[in-house]
Amino acid sequence: MCSSPSPSARRWDGSRSSRPQRRSLRITPDSASRLLRCGQTSYCRACGNPVEWYLRGDDRLVQLHPHELPATLVPEPCRWHVSRGIAHPTGDGSSWCRLAHALLCPARPAPSAAPQLSELRRSLALRTRRLLDAGVLAPLATPTHDSPPGEASCRPARPVVQLLYVRYLASRPVNEIQCVAQTRRRIRCTAEVLTPGTLHGVWTLVPVSAHRGQLALPADIMAVYNLSALPYQEQLRWRAQRCEQHAAAPTAGDLAVPDWEPFDPLRHHEHIRTRLPTHGRRPGHGSRATRQARA
């Protein structure tokens, strides 16, 4: 004899039954571990405060503050909400909302659109100062008076990488792109995609090409880390953002989402660099458009 479930909030013996909250999340189709599209906890490289990476509806990544805020404290254009694991740049009509970390990051200029968030921004700045004093967070490199003009901006912090005939915007320098695979200890792999024993790409200056029907700008050039000359499997390894060890083990799951963002010359114009990231140049050594440097 099978007993039918009780429709009330209590079990047959009178004890309370707690129903788990149902969460509807999407699954990344190109992940070996069927990684859920939920918030990936990380830390801001500029201020050291915790953030959560979410995918937007157009497959772009966005950093959100890890906690919800009352909607009355956040201006309407700055409100975000998460639905089914996807972040949307608008409110959902509730009394709580999410906020982009860029509005609170102490390493960025204070925005004038949300002065009521100054108290929260001040608390994050205090935590950043404690991390700097403890030596946990390294301060961002600033140009010195001894360095030549343009030396600091020569090596981009977010380079443009071309692989499989598509240009992507990386979230960090080429030599700091970390593997997203999960190790046997259930932590993220600390190895980098670019290691001394792997094939390297080539830095080159190319015209800013058209994108999504936009008009080409033949007069403008930009530095691109080109991986098109590498074998096809090697380019797939870069796009999957895996080290050599985990690229040979496709059954290993992913612990994070690859942070490639399709490059748009209009939306990402502040990341366009017109110089090759070389430390030194000899005058008269070829034209600027033909000089290439290996990373």
BALOBA-1460 file (C-alpha; in Angstrom, 3 decimals):
// residues 295
<rec num="1" residu="m" x="0.000" y="0.000" z="0.000"/>
<rec num="2" residu="c" x="1.464" y="3.344" z="-1.096"/>
<rec num="3" residu="s" x="0.574" y="6.486" z="0.801"/>
<rec num="4" residu="s" x="-0.233" y="9.574" z="-1.238"/>
<rec num="5" residu="p" x="1.873" y="12.657" z="-0.539"/>
<rec num="6" residu="s" x="0.325" y="15.197" z="1.781"/>
<rec num="7" residu="p" x="-0.614" y="18.462" z="0.021"/>
<rec num="8" residu="s" x="0.058" y="20.474" z="3.171"/>
<rec num="9" residu="a" x="3.393" y="21.798" z="4.396"/>
<rec num="10" residu="r" x="3.603" y="19.060" z="7.059"/>
<rec num="11" residu="r" x="4.422" y="15.374" z="6.912"/>
<rec num="12" residu="w" x="2.142" y="12.564" z="8.087"/>
<rec num="13" residu="d" x="3.607" y="12.756" z="11.589"/>
<rec num="14" residu="g" x="2.979" y="16.512" z="11.903"/>
<rec num="15" residu="s" x="6.589" y="17.653" z="11.346"/>
<rec num="16" residu="r" x="7.290" y="20.487" z="8.960"/>
<rec num="17" residu="s" x="8.440" y="19.574" z="5.458"/>
<rec num="18" residu="s" x="10.900" y="21.970" z="3.871"/>
<rec num="19" residu="r" x="10.676" y="22.065" z="0.128"/>
<rec num="20" residu="p" x="13.924" y="22.983" z="-1.659"/>
<rec num="21" residu="q" x="13.721" y="26.044" z="-3.858"/>
<rec num="22" residu="r" x="13.670" y="25.068" z="-7.527"/>
<rec num="23" residu="r" x="16.285" y="26.755" z="-9.682"/>
<rec num="24" residu="s" x="16.081" y="26.729" z="-13.442"/>
<rec num="25" residu="l" x="19.527" y="27.032" z="-14.983"/>
<rec num="26" residu="r" x="20.868" y="26.544" z="-18.464"/>
<rec num="27" residu="i" x="23.648" y="24.152" z="-19.399"/>
<rec num="28" residu="t" x="26.632" y="25.179" z="-21.471"/>
<rec num="29" residu="p" x="26.411" y="22.973" z="-24.602"/>
<rec num="30" residu="d" x="30.168" y="22.984" z="-25.363"/>
<rec num="31" residu="s" x="31.344" y="22.018" z="-21.871"/>
<rec num="32" residu="a" x="32.701" y="18.540" z="-21.173"/>
<rec num="33" residu="s" x="31.225" y="18.636" z="-17.689"/>
<rec num="34" residu="r" x="27.867" y="20.084" z="-18.768"/>
<rec num="35" residu="l" x="28.722" y="23.118" z="-16.640"/>
<rec num="36" residu="l" x="25.690" y="25.014" z="-15.434"/>
<rec num="37" residu="r" x="25.433" y="28.618" z="-16.511"/>
<rec num="38" residu="c" x="25.374" y="30.002" z="-13.009"/>
<rec num="39" residu="g" x="27.497" y="32.570" z="-11.252"/>
<rec num="40" residu="q" x="31.187" y="31.728" z="-11.241"/>
<rec num="41" residu="t" x="32.769" y="33.186" z="-8.103"/>
<rec num="42" residu="s" x="35.992" y="35.056" z="-8.690"/>
<rec num="43" residu="y" x="37.887" y="38.153" z="-7.562"/>
<rec num="44" residu="c" x="38.347" y="41.448" z="-9.343"/>
<rec num="45" residu="r" x="41.921" y="41.738" z="-10.599"/>
<rec num="46" residu="a" x="41.905" y="45.492" z="-9.987"/>
<rec num="47" residu="c" x="40.478" y="45.796" z="-6.446"/>
<rec num="48" residu="g" x="40.527" y="42.213" z="-5.091"/>
<rec num="49" residu="n" x="36.860" y="42.180" z="-4.043"/>
<rec num="50" residu="p" x="34.706" y="39.089" z="-4.771"/>
<rec num="51" residu="v" x="32.586" y="39.137" z="-7.934"/>
<rec num="52" residu="e" x="30.378" y="36.722" z="-9.814"/>
<rec num="53" residu="w" x="30.732" y="36.131" z="-13.545"/>
<rec num="54" residu="y" x="27.461" y="35.678" z="-15.428"/>
<rec num="55" residu="l" x="26.667" y="35.162" z="-19.068"/>
<rec num="56" residu="r" x="24.376" y="37.641" z="-20.753"/>
<rec num="57" residu="g" x="21.775" y="36.800" z="-23.369"/>
<rec num="58" residu="d" x="24.280" y="37.625" z="-26.137"/>
<rec num="59" residu="d" x="26.928" y="35.274" z="-24.607"/>
<rec num="60" residu="r" x="28.962" y="38.180" z="-23.241"/>
<rec num="61" residu="l" x="30.350" y="37.995" z="-19.713"/>
<rec num="62" residu="v" x="29.562" y="40.511" z="-17.013"/>
<rec num="63" residu="q" x="30.843" y="40.942" z="-13.452"/>
<rec num="64" residu="l" x="28.096" y="41.356" z="-10.876"/>
<rec num="65" residu="h" x="28.277" y="42.244" z="-7.212"/>
<rec num="66" residu="p" x="27.818" y="38.952" z="-5.296"/>
<rec num="67" residu="h" x="24.937" y="40.266" z="-3.138"/>
<rec num="68" residu="e" x="21.509" y="41.619" z="-3.940"/>
<rec num="69" residu="l" x="20.693" y="45.227" z="-3.128"/>
<rec num="70" residu="p" x="17.390" y="47.002" z="-2.470"/>
<rec num="71" residu="a" x="16.053" y="48.300" z="-5.758"/>
<rec num="72" residu="t" x="15.365" y="51.688" z="-4.184"/>
<rec num="73" residu="l" x="19.116" y="52.278" z="-3.731"/>
<rec num="74" residu="v" x="20.021" y="51.483" z="-7.328"/>
<rec num="75" residu="p" x="19.025" y="53.733" z="-10.246"/>
<rec num="76" residu="e" x="16.760" y="52.014" z="-12.737"/>
<rec num="77" residu="p" x="19.312" y="52.042" z="-15.635"/>
<rec num="78" residu="c" x="21.885" y="50.323" z="-13.381"/>
<rec num="79" residu="r" x="19.713" y="47.419" z="-12.219"/>
<rec num="80" residu="w" x="20.421" y="43.803" z="-13.178"/>
<rec num="81" residu="h" x="18.605" y="40.565" z="-12.493"/>
<rec num="82" residu="v" x="19.464" y="36.912" z="-13.048"/>
<rec num="83" residu="s" x="16.923" y="34.575" z="-14.592"/>
<rec num="84" residu="r" x="17.686" y="30.918" z="-15.393"/>
<rec num="85" residu="g" x="21.390" y="31.538" z="-14.937"/>
<rec num="86" residu="i" x="21.487" y="34.439" z="-17.438"/>
<rec num="87" residu="a" x="22.099" y="38.073" z="-16.386"/>
<rec num="88" residu="h" x="19.793" y="40.724" z="-17.839"/>
<rec num="89" residu="p" x="20.556" y="44.498" z="-17.701"/>
<rec num="90" residu="t" x="17.201" y="45.514" z="-16.238"/>
<rec num="91" residu="g" x="15.077" y="45.031" z="-13.154"/>
<rec num="92" residu="d" x="12.605" y="42.187" z="-12.748"/>
<rec num="93" residu="g" x="9.965" y="44.204" z="-10.911"/>
<rec num="94" residu="s" x="10.902" y="42.946" z="-7.457"/>
<rec num="95" residu="s" x="12.210" y="44.982" z="-4.546"/>
<rec num="96" residu="w" x="15.732" y="43.527" z="-4.970"/>
<rec num="97" residu="c" x="18.195" y="43.713" z="-7.839"/>
<rec num="98" residu="r" x="21.796" y="42.972" z="-8.774"/>
<rec num="99" residu="l" x="24.467" y="45.524" z="-9.609"/>
<rec num="100" residu="a" x="27.413" y="45.506" z="-11.976"/>
<rec num="101" residu="h" x="30.753" y="45.490" z="-10.180"/>
<rec num="102" residu="a" x="32.056" y="48.269" z="-12.433"/>
<rec num="103" residu="l" x="29.918" y="50.808" z="-10.533"/>
<rec num="104" residu="l" x="31.426" y="49.759" z="-7.204"/>
<rec num="105" residu="c" x="35.025" y="48.941" z="-8.126"/>
<rec num="106" residu="p" x="37.343" y="51.242" z="-6.104"/>
<rec num="107" residu="a" x="39.984" y="51.022" z="-8.851"/>
<rec num="108" residu="r" x="37.679" y="52.908" z="-11.239"/>
<rec num="109" residu="p" x="36.490" y="56.507" z="-11.084"/>
<rec num="110" residu="a" x="33.347" y="56.963" z="-9.026"/>
<rec num="111" residu="p" x="30.326" y="57.179" z="-11.332"/>
<rec num="112" residu="s" x="28.005" y="60.144" z="-10.962"/>
<rec num="113" residu="a" x="24.929" y="58.075" z="-11.851"/>
<rec num="114" residu="a" x="24.628" y="56.429" z="-8.440"/>
<rec num="115" residu="p" x="25.798" y="58.706" z="-5.573"/>
<rec num="116" residu="q" x="23.651" y="56.724" z="-3.086"/>
<rec num="117" residu="l" x="26.044" y="53.782" z="-3.458"/>
<rec num="118" residu="s" x="29.002" y="55.709" z="-2.068"/>
<rec num="119" residu="e" x="28.802" y="53.949" z="1.314"/>
<rec num="120" residu="l" x="29.033" y="50.484" z="-0.251"/>
<rec num="121" residu="r" x="31.803" y="51.665" z="-2.546"/>
<rec num="122" residu="r" x="33.697" y="53.029" z="0.477"/>
<rec num="123" residu="s" x="33.488" y="49.660" z="2.259"/>
<rec num="124" residu="l" x="34.933" y="47.903" z="-0.798"/>
<rec num="125" residu="a" x="37.718" y="50.496" z="-0.940"/>
<rec num="126" residu="l" x="38.616" y="49.758" z="2.690"/>
<rec num="127" residu="r" x="38.856" y="46.049" z="1.915"/>
<rec num="128" residu="t" x="41.089" y="46.827" z="-1.068"/>
<rec num="129" residu="r" x="43.357" y="48.906" z="1.170"/>
<rec num="130" residu="r" x="43.630" y="46.026" z="3.667"/>
<rec num="131" residu="l" x="44.580" y="43.627" z="0.861"/>
<rec num="132" residu="l" x="47.238" y="46.045" z="-0.383"/>
<rec num="133" residu="d" x="48.669" y="46.551" z="3.102"/>
<rec num="134" residu="a" x="48.772" y="42.785" z="3.710"/>
<rec num="135" residu="g" x="50.526" y="42.175" z="0.384"/>
<rec num="136" residu="v" x="47.746" y="39.895" z="-0.875"/>
<rec num="137" residu="l" x="46.789" y="42.227" z="-3.727"/>
<rec num="138" residu="a" x="49.464" y="43.560" z="-6.043"/>
<rec num="139" residu="p" x="48.952" y="47.194" z="-7.044"/>
<rec num="140" residu="l" x="48.313" y="47.888" z="-10.681"/>
<rec num="141" residu="a" x="51.379" y="48.849" z="-12.664"/>
<rec num="142" residu="t" x="51.591" y="52.570" z="-13.291"/>
<rec num="143" residu="p" x="53.854" y="54.258" z="-15.849"/>
<rec num="144" residu="t" x="57.042" y="55.756" z="-14.435"/>
<rec num="145" residu="h" x="58.817" y="58.914" z="-15.500"/>
<rec num="146" residu="d" x="61.796" y="56.884" z="-16.723"/>
<rec num="147" residu="s" x="59.759" y="54.805" z="-19.160"/>
<rec num="148" residu="p" x="59.283" y="56.156" z="-22.679"/>
<rec num="149" residu="p" x="55.860" y="57.481" z="-23.673"/>
<rec num="150" residu="g" x="53.460" y="54.685" z="-24.566"/>
<rec num="151" residu="e" x="55.542" y="51.960" z="-22.904"/>
<rec num="152" residu="a" x="52.853" y="51.142" z="-20.319"/>
<rec num="153" residu="s" x="50.082" y="51.002" z="-22.898"/>
<rec num="154" residu="c" x="52.169" y="48.938" z="-25.355"/>
<rec num="155" residu="r" x="51.383" y="45.574" z="-23.768"/>
<rec num="156" residu="p" x="47.579" y="45.357" z="-23.568"/>
<rec num="157" residu="a" x="45.860" y="44.140" z="-20.416"/>
<rec num="158" residu="r" x="42.970" y="42.802" z="-22.524"/>
<rec num="159" residu="p" x="44.490" y="41.729" z="-25.850"/>
<rec num="160" residu="v" x="42.654" y="40.895" z="-29.043"/>
<rec num="161" residu="v" x="43.307" y="37.263" z="-30.033"/>
<rec num="162" residu="q" x="42.533" y="35.778" z="-33.440"/>
<rec num="163" residu="l" x="41.883" y="32.039" z="-33.640"/>
<rec num="164" residu="l" x="39.789" y="29.933" z="-36.003"/>
<rec num="165" residu="y" x="39.411" y="33.088" z="-38.155"/>
<rec num="166" residu="v" x="37.491" y="34.849" z="-35.368"/>
<rec num="167" residu="r" x="38.743" y="37.683" z="-33.198"/>
<rec num="168" residu="y" x="38.124" y="37.517" z="-29.463"/>
<rec num="169" residu="l" x="38.788" y="39.900" z="-26.609"/>
<rec num="170" residu="a" x="40.605" y="38.234" z="-23.721"/>
<rec num="171" residu="s" x="39.946" y="39.210" z="-20.116"/>
<rec num="172" residu="r" x="43.618" y="39.206" z="-19.151"/>
<rec num="173" residu="p" x="47.074" y="39.261" z="-20.809"/>
<rec num="174" residu="v" x="47.970" y="36.348" z="-23.077"/>
<rec num="175" residu="n" x="50.542" y="34.884" z="-20.701"/>
<rec num="176" residu="e" x="48.041" y="34.951" z="-17.794"/>
<rec num="177" residu="i" x="45.105" y="33.099" z="-19.388"/>
<rec num="178" residu="q" x="44.336" y="30.283" z="-16.948"/>
<rec num="179" residu="c" x="43.052" y="26.802" z="-17.693"/>
<rec num="180" residu="v" x="39.370" y="26.298" z="-16.846"/>
<rec num="181" residu="a" x="39.533" y="22.527" z="-16.255"/>
<rec num="182" residu="q" x="38.831" y="20.885" z="-12.913"/>
<rec num="183" residu="t" x="41.616" y="18.952" z="-11.219"/>
<rec num="184" residu="r" x="41.321" y="15.757" z="-9.188"/>
<rec num="185" residu="r" x="41.193" y="17.872" z="-6.040"/>
<rec num="186" residu="r" x="38.060" y="19.544" z="-7.409"/>
<rec num="187" residu="i" x="39.720" y="22.924" z="-7.782"/>
<rec num="188" residu="r" x="40.482" y="24.948" z="-10.875"/>
<rec num="189" residu="c" x="43.689" y="24.125" z="-12.685"/>
<rec num="190" residu="t" x="46.391" y="26.695" z="-11.977"/>
<rec num="191" residu="a" x="48.294" y="26.057" z="-15.220"/>
<rec num="192" residu="e" x="48.271" y="28.603" z="-18.003"/>
<rec num="193" residu="v" x="47.216" y="28.038" z="-21.581"/>
<rec num="194" residu="l" x="50.453" y="29.554" z="-22.882"/>
<rec num="195" residu="t" x="53.465" y="27.686" z="-21.509"/>
<rec num="196" residu="p" x="57.095" y="27.590" z="-22.690"/>
<rec num="197" residu="g" x="56.619" y="24.162" z="-24.295"/>
<rec num="198" residu="t" x="53.548" y="25.066" z="-26.362"/>
<rec num="199" residu="l" x="53.264" y="26.710" z="-29.752"/>
<rec num="200" residu="h" x="53.113" y="30.473" z="-29.608"/>
<rec num="201" residu="g" x="51.130" y="32.928" z="-31.632"/>
<rec num="202" residu="v" x="52.485" y="35.996" z="-33.377"/>
<rec num="203" residu="w" x="51.783" y="39.627" z="-32.581"/>
<rec num="204" residu="t" x="50.976" y="41.520" z="-35.750"/>
<rec num="205" residu="l" x="49.396" y="44.783" z="-36.835"/>
<rec num="206" residu="v" x="46.249" y="44.367" z="-38.919"/>
<rec num="207" residu="p" x="43.556" y="46.758" z="-40.142"/>
<rec num="208" residu="v" x="40.444" y="47.011" z="-38.023"/>
<rec num="209" residu="s" x="38.135" y="44.806" z="-40.062"/>
<rec num="210" residu="a" x="34.386" y="45.104" z="-40.438"/>
<rec num="211" residu="h" x="32.193" y="43.257" z="-37.970"/>
<rec num="212" residu="r" x="28.554" y="42.344" z="-38.314"/>
<rec num="213" residu="g" x="27.945" y="44.440" z="-41.379"/>
<rec num="214" residu="q" x="29.857" y="47.489" z="-40.148"/>
<rec num="215" residu="l" x="31.933" y="49.562" z="-42.526"/>
<rec num="216" residu="a" x="35.652" y="48.781" z="-42.585"/>
<rec num="217" residu="l" x="38.146" y="51.302" z="-41.264"/>
<rec num="218" residu="p" x="41.237" y="50.788" z="-43.469"/>
<rec num="219" residu="a" x="43.093" y="53.744" z="-41.937"/>
<rec num="220" residu="d" x="43.037" y="52.260" z="-38.430"/>
<rec num="221" residu="i" x="45.293" y="49.398" z="-37.379"/>
<rec num="222" residu="m" x="45.471" y="47.390" z="-34.187"/>
<rec num="223" residu="a" x="47.708" y="44.816" z="-32.541"/>
<rec num="224" residu="v" x="46.345" y="41.257" z="-32.663"/>
<rec num="225" residu="y" x="47.781" y="38.082" z="-31.144"/>
<rec num="226" residu="n" x="47.353" y="35.838" z="-34.184"/>
<rec num="227" residu="l" x="46.988" y="32.079" z="-33.669"/>
<rec num="228" residu="s" x="45.762" y="31.277" z="-37.185"/>
<rec num="229" residu="a" x="49.057" y="29.652" z="-38.186"/>
<rec num="230" residu="l" x="48.775" y="27.037" z="-35.421"/>
<rec num="231" residu="p" x="47.321" y="23.561" z="-36.105"/>
<rec num="232" residu="y" x="43.568" y="23.194" z="-35.895"/>
<rec num="233" residu="q" x="43.662" y="21.117" z="-32.697"/>
<rec num="234" residu="e" x="45.898" y="23.687" z="-31.049"/>
<rec num="235" residu="q" x="43.447" y="26.471" z="-31.873"/>
<rec num="236" residu="l" x="40.636" y="24.362" z="-30.437"/>
<rec num="237" residu="r" x="42.669" y="24.030" z="-27.236"/>
<rec num="238" residu="w" x="42.986" y="27.803" z="-27.022"/>
<rec num="239" residu="r" x="39.290" y="28.369" z="-27.601"/>
<rec num="240" residu="a" x="38.424" y="25.785" z="-24.935"/>
<rec num="241" residu="q" x="40.966" y="27.576" z="-22.680"/>
<rec num="242" residu="r" x="42.736" y="24.436" z="-21.529"/>
<rec num="243" residu="c" x="46.328" y="23.598" z="-20.758"/>
<rec num="244" residu="e" x="48.136" y="20.805" z="-22.612"/>
<rec num="245" residu="q" x="47.505" y="18.265" z="-19.868"/>
<rec num="246" residu="h" x="43.749" y="18.802" z="-19.717"/>
<rec num="247" residu="a" x="43.428" y="19.199" z="-23.482"/>
<rec num="248" residu="a" x="44.607" y="15.580" z="-23.743"/>
<rec num="249" residu="a" x="41.956" y="14.545" z="-21.184"/>
<rec num="250" residu="p" x="38.613" y="15.605" z="-22.682"/>
<rec num="251" residu="t" x="36.685" y="13.817" z="-19.921"/>
<rec num="252" residu="a" x="37.929" y="16.313" z="-17.329"/>
<rec num="253" residu="g" x="35.180" y="18.754" z="-16.463"/>
<rec num="254" residu="d" x="35.258" y="22.536" z="-16.617"/>
<rec num="255" residu="l" x="35.145" y="24.541" z="-13.412"/>
<rec num="256" residu="a" x="34.713" y="27.934" z="-15.100"/>
<rec num="257" residu="v" x="33.432" y="29.388" z="-18.331"/>
<rec num="258" residu="p" x="36.058" y="30.330" z="-20.968"/>
<rec num="259" residu="d" x="36.188" y="34.104" z="-20.825"/>
<rec num="260" residu="w" x="36.483" y="34.788" z="-24.548"/>
<rec num="261" residu="e" x="34.325" y="37.680" z="-25.724"/>
<rec num="262" residu="p" x="33.647" y="38.250" z="-29.440"/>
<rec num="263" residu="f" x="35.539" y="41.371" z="-30.425"/>
<rec num="264" residu="d" x="33.522" y="44.346" z="-31.625"/>
<rec num="265" residu="p" x="35.643" y="47.319" z="-32.807"/>
<rec num="266" residu="l" x="32.947" y="49.822" z="-31.835"/>
<rec num="267" residu="r" x="32.036" y="48.419" z="-28.427"/>
<rec num="268" residu="h" x="35.641" y="47.563" z="-27.491"/>
<rec num="269" residu="h" x="37.371" y="50.553" z="-29.024"/>
<rec num="270" residu="e" x="39.149" y="51.390" z="-25.737"/>
<rec num="271" residu="h" x="41.044" y="48.068" z="-25.934"/>
<rec num="272" residu="i" x="42.457" y="48.693" z="-29.423"/>
<rec num="273" residu="r" x="46.246" y="49.135" z="-29.350"/>
<rec num="274" residu="t" x="48.138" y="50.481" z="-32.337"/>
<rec num="275" residu="r" x="51.613" y="49.332" z="-31.231"/>
<rec num="276" residu="l" x="53.170" y="45.903" z="-31.040"/>
<rec num="277" residu="p" x="53.938" y="44.744" z="-27.472"/>
<rec num="278" residu="t" x="57.719" y="44.643" z="-27.893"/>
<rec num="279" residu="h" x="60.054" y="45.991" z="-25.226"/>
<rec num="280" residu="g" x="62.480" y="47.621" z="-27.598"/>
<rec num="281" residu="r" x="62.626" y="48.725" z="-31.219"/>
<rec num="282" residu="r" x="65.610" y="49.638" z="-33.312"/>
<rec num="283" residu="p" x="65.037" y="52.695" z="-35.464"/>
<rec num="284" residu="g" x="64.786" y="51.933" z="-39.159"/>
<rec num="285" residu="h" x="64.189" y="48.213" z="-38.587"/>
<rec num="286" residu="g" x="61.366" y="47.675" z="-41.063"/>
<rec num="287" residu="s" x="58.026" y="49.386" z="-41.272"/>
<rec num="288" residu="r" x="55.563" y="49.383" z="-38.443"/>
<rec num="289" residu="a" x="53.037" y="47.278" z="-40.367"/>
<rec num="290" residu="t" x="55.535" y="44.476" z="-41.041"/>
<rec num="291" residu="r" x="57.208" y="44.190" z="-37.631"/>
<rec num="292" residu="q" x="56.128" y="41.128" z="-35.686"/>
<rec num="293" residu="a" x="57.051" y="39.898" z="-32.259"/>
<rec num="294" residu="r" x="56.499" y="36.558" z="-30.661"/>
<rec num="295" residu="a" x="54.913" y="36.615" z="-27.217"/>
